[in-house]
Amino acid sequence: MTTPSRPGQGRPDPGLDTIMSERRQLINLAYRLLGSLAEAEDAVQETYTRWYAMSRQQQDAIESPGAWLTTVASRVCLNLLGSARARRETYVGEWIPEPLPERTEWISGRPGGTTVDPADRVTLDESVNLAFLVMLESMTPAERIAFILHDVFRYSFAEVAEIVGRTPAACRQLASSARRRIRASRPSATPAAQRVGVVRDFKQAWEAKDIDALIGLLDPDATAIADGGGLVTAFLHPIEGGEQIAHAWVDLARRRPGDMTFLERTVNGQPGLVAEQDGAIVTVFAFEVAGDRIKHIWVVRNPEKLRHWTTG
């Protein structure tokens, strides 16, 4: 990344293009830390607000604007994670991270309605699949920050320590603890084609109201969790057990409005389904597949978390 130097100075001018080119990295980081694209965008906006609140002399004194922005965004997210936990205690029903469409299916927008460059879309890889983000929710804010910065974004523990205000050794322990949690909860890898096939078979069995086929596709200890945010109808408590989920899904199929269709879509880089009604997506279904069985289903109906599925 290069920018023209100002006369008489040997280092790049931290101008608008240079500063805004960091936006993609900051959004990627903040989304993984917060599990919400809306909150991530707010955190990045706050980061830029702090940058432009400084005088030009203060900005020029910063050797690496990108590193400064990352540090500030991480600290903003750390503060938000603490307040988010308190807010989620009063959340109606279960809270699920905000699902993202396949990168070719959505474009975020900047204030004023302008369309952002495709490079600003959140990069979809293993660290943003919904199962991974749900696992991150069980971590402390410090564990989450240390793990994401070090293991996903490859910051050194010395750099992480400066951001979170702890020693490098403490940050190493935090990341190690987070790593153990993930290893303990992560199922064995299932080939992508097999995951697609399982979700497709589930969709067909669901539409056919074939309860036996659904039971055969669900792990006996499977769980299903829904998030309506108190804004739309959704089951408030997790459904546990493959047979119980199969009965619940057949009941949903029987009560499905005539103008609602189920479509295969990519959800956070994984095979998923959506329910579309009157041309708008009203529900997103994400799955965790292990072998030839579904272990977890996440149902997102909160319209505030579906804005990138219904616009752009």
C-alpha atoms as one frame of an Amber mdcrd trajectory, in Angstrom:
protein
   0.000   0.000   0.000   1.622   3.261  -1.112   0.653   6.912  -1.109   2.499
   9.977  -2.339   4.885  11.651   0.094   4.569  15.280   0.998   7.462  17.562
   0.021  10.320  17.486   2.492   9.152  14.365   4.283  10.336  10.819   3.840
   7.274   8.847   4.869   3.823   8.517   3.263   1.086  11.006   3.901  -1.742
   9.290   5.850  -4.352  10.724   3.511  -7.946   9.753   2.974  -7.224   6.934
   0.505  -4.668   5.324   2.803  -6.855   5.571   5.873 -10.020   4.346   4.161
  -8.147   1.437   2.539  -7.938  -0.059   6.039 -11.728  -0.299   6.253 -11.951
  -3.826   4.871  -9.461  -5.144   7.431 -11.220  -3.321  10.262 -14.675  -4.626
   9.282 -13.310  -8.157   8.981 -11.762  -7.897  12.438 -14.733  -6.231  14.132
 -17.286  -8.674  12.693 -15.354 -11.655  14.047 -14.972  -9.965  17.422 -18.608
  -8.870  17.770 -20.616 -11.375  15.722 -22.698  -8.517  14.351 -22.061  -6.637
  11.141 -24.142  -3.691  12.383 -22.043  -3.437  15.557 -18.873  -3.954  13.534
 -19.757  -1.032  11.274 -20.477   1.120  14.346 -17.113   0.151  15.871 -15.259
   1.041  12.674 -17.144   4.328  12.392 -16.129   5.166  15.968 -12.519   4.305
  15.097 -12.512   6.721  12.170 -14.214   9.372  14.281 -11.340   9.167  16.744
  -8.781   9.416  13.944 -10.326  12.537  12.458 -10.781  14.088  15.909  -6.985
  14.382  16.085  -5.086  17.327  14.699  -3.022  16.873  11.530   0.092  17.178
  13.658  -1.085  14.308  15.872  -1.917  12.195  12.829   1.501  12.853  11.297
   3.169  11.689  14.531   1.650   8.210  14.105   4.188   6.031  12.312   1.688
   3.377  11.162  -1.900   4.643  10.723  -3.081   1.104   9.917  -1.694  -0.281
  13.168  -3.214   2.654  15.075  -6.636   2.045  13.535  -6.476  -1.686  14.315
  -5.499  -0.993  17.920  -8.306   1.503  18.422 -10.908  -0.685  16.674  -9.901
  -3.659  18.836 -10.232  -1.604  22.005 -13.612  -0.269  20.889 -14.728  -3.859
  20.271 -13.402  -4.952  23.665 -15.570  -2.308  25.334 -18.561  -3.251  23.174
 -18.192  -6.940  24.045 -18.559  -6.127  27.727 -21.715  -4.059  27.198 -23.073
  -6.574  24.659 -23.060  -9.329  27.275 -25.229  -7.174  29.521 -27.615  -6.348
  26.651 -27.939  -9.990  25.651 -29.047 -10.929  29.160 -32.259  -8.993  28.449
 -32.545 -10.132  24.821 -35.854 -11.818  24.029 -35.095 -15.475  23.345 -31.743
 -16.768  22.121 -29.106 -14.486  20.567 -27.414 -15.784  17.402 -24.615 -13.973
  15.526 -25.710 -12.045  12.463 -25.585 -14.312   9.382 -23.921 -13.129   6.189
 -24.882 -14.066   2.625 -22.408 -15.440   0.137 -20.005 -12.674  -0.833 -21.475
 -12.436  -4.349 -24.953 -11.948  -2.921 -24.512  -8.810  -0.864 -22.896  -5.416
  -0.798 -22.689  -3.195   2.247 -23.415   0.498   1.997 -21.832   3.649   3.315
 -23.824   6.537   4.778 -25.560   8.437   2.002 -26.525   5.315   0.105 -23.322
   4.939  -1.923 -22.151   1.425  -2.717 -18.830   0.317  -1.298 -16.102  -1.404
  -3.248 -16.400  -5.222  -3.384 -13.154  -5.418  -1.403 -15.072  -4.069   1.593
 -17.211  -7.191   1.832 -16.418  -9.355   4.805 -14.066 -12.147   3.796 -15.782
 -15.485   4.299 -13.611 -18.316   5.572 -13.673 -20.814   8.390 -13.345 -18.086
  11.015 -16.720 -16.611  10.084 -18.847 -19.732   9.795 -21.737 -19.532  12.219
 -20.644 -22.510  14.319 -17.296 -20.784  14.887 -18.938 -17.468  15.819 -21.324
 -19.217  18.219 -18.314 -20.871  19.866 -16.676 -17.463  20.251 -19.714 -16.306
  22.220 -18.776 -18.692  25.038 -15.398 -16.972  25.491 -14.564 -14.018  27.667
 -14.009 -10.761  25.765 -10.259 -10.954  26.461 -10.044 -14.566  25.214 -11.918
 -13.646  22.075  -9.735 -10.626  21.322  -6.474 -12.493  21.965  -7.499 -15.511
  19.893  -8.860 -13.576  16.902  -5.940 -11.130  16.749  -3.283 -13.828  17.095
  -4.695 -16.971  15.469  -6.807 -15.387  12.717  -5.064 -12.081  11.970  -1.546
 -13.228  12.931  -0.670 -10.420  15.339   2.185 -11.217  17.697   1.399 -11.627
  21.381   3.436  -8.489  22.054   1.099  -6.552  19.741  -1.987  -8.192  21.270
  -0.736  -7.297  24.752  -0.470  -3.636  23.802  -4.049  -3.676  22.540  -5.713
  -5.461  25.462  -3.524  -4.044  28.216  -2.117  -7.367  29.461   1.282  -9.041
  29.323   2.287 -11.107  26.284   2.364 -14.203  28.508  -1.195 -13.534  29.682
  -2.368 -13.057  26.096  -0.703 -16.330  25.128  -2.656 -18.078  27.879  -5.910
 -16.438  26.768  -5.429 -17.583  23.175  -4.463 -21.073  24.325  -7.611 -21.345
  26.431  -9.736 -20.210  23.484  -8.002 -22.725  21.224  -8.810 -25.583  23.606
 -12.489 -24.585  23.636 -12.637 -24.632  19.860 -10.838 -27.968  19.526 -13.191
 -29.549  22.070 -16.329 -28.354  20.276 -15.308 -28.696  16.631 -16.613 -31.826
  14.865 -14.438 -33.788  12.480 -14.093 -32.142   9.065 -16.793 -32.993   6.534
 -16.108 -32.483   2.797 -17.912 -29.487   1.315 -19.805 -31.580  -1.242 -21.066
 -33.841   1.526 -22.276 -30.860   3.581 -24.133 -29.539   0.542 -25.744 -32.940
  -0.008 -26.907 -33.278   3.592 -28.504 -29.814   3.619 -30.140 -30.455   0.238
 -31.543 -33.794   1.456 -32.826 -32.040   4.582 -34.615 -29.424   2.465 -36.270
 -32.104   0.326 -37.348 -34.165   3.328 -38.675 -31.039   5.017 -40.727 -29.985
   1.999 -42.045 -33.555   1.695 -42.877 -33.579   5.428 -41.009 -36.888   5.599
 -40.382 -37.192   9.323 -38.438 -40.455   9.069 -36.063 -38.976   6.503 -35.556
 -35.903   8.689 -34.770 -38.039  11.719 -32.238 -39.960   9.639 -30.472 -36.723
   8.681 -30.327 -35.334  12.227 -27.844 -36.348  14.888 -29.759 -37.914  17.831
 -28.325 -35.164  20.070 -28.872 -32.341  17.573 -30.023 -28.908  18.755 -32.001
 -26.175  17.003 -31.911 -22.557  18.177 -33.984 -19.643  16.860 -33.449 -15.887
  17.103 -36.440 -13.624  16.546 -35.221 -10.858  18.831 -38.749 -10.385  20.139
 -39.649  -8.758  16.823 -41.096 -11.797  15.019 -42.425 -15.187  16.049 -39.742
 -17.773  16.866 -39.401 -20.590  19.373 -37.828 -19.077  22.489 -35.981 -22.102
  23.824 -33.627 -24.526  22.049 -35.129 -27.747  20.697 -32.972 -30.688  21.710
 -32.871 -34.110  20.069 -33.098 -35.108  16.414 -36.561 -36.626  16.725 -37.957
 -33.532  18.469 -36.458 -31.270  15.811 -37.902 -33.412  13.017 -41.411 -33.157
  14.494 -41.014 -29.378  14.945 -39.837 -28.933  11.336 -42.724 -30.980   9.945
 -45.081 -28.791  11.950 -43.397 -25.713  10.458 -43.870 -27.152   6.966 -47.553
 -27.729   7.584 -48.027 -24.128   8.738 -45.904 -22.605   5.971 -47.706 -19.844
   4.035 -48.474 -20.748   0.444 -46.271 -17.971  -0.948 -43.187 -19.010   1.056
 -40.401 -20.924  -0.666 -37.223 -22.509   0.671 -34.019 -21.847  -1.265 -30.466
 -23.138  -0.996 -28.046 -20.359  -0.111 -24.559 -19.957   1.297 -24.612 -18.731
   4.897 -21.277 -17.501   6.270 -19.457 -19.626   3.751 -21.415 -22.808   4.552
 -24.401 -24.544   2.872 -27.645 -23.140   4.260 -31.271 -22.429   3.480 -33.459
 -19.335   3.413 -37.205 -18.818   3.507 -38.400 -16.266   0.970 -41.833 -14.626
   1.081 -43.152 -11.883  -1.201 -39.689 -11.565  -2.713 -38.006 -10.939   0.651
 -35.915 -13.308   2.751 -37.598 -13.661   6.135 -35.594 -16.491   7.706 -32.046
 -17.797   7.390 -31.131 -21.353   8.393 -27.497 -22.209   9.134 -26.270 -25.741
   9.770 -23.368 -27.540  11.338 -22.855 -30.905   9.637 -20.684 -33.703  11.003
 -20.321 -36.684   8.700 -23.758 -37.409   7.254 -25.747 -35.875  10.120 -26.787
 -32.373  11.149 -25.627 -31.473  14.659 -26.867 -27.896  14.955 -29.436 -25.682
  13.236 -29.504 -21.931  13.776 -32.655 -20.111  12.691 -32.333 -16.333  12.339
 -35.611 -14.449  11.963 -34.752 -11.130  13.623 -35.279  -8.692  10.707 -32.544
  -6.424  12.029 -30.059  -9.239  11.345 -31.365  -9.890   7.832 -30.842  -6.449
   6.308 -27.985  -7.626   4.069 -30.210 -10.443   2.808 -33.051  -8.130   1.836
 -31.097  -5.200   0.334 -28.363  -4.806  -2.242
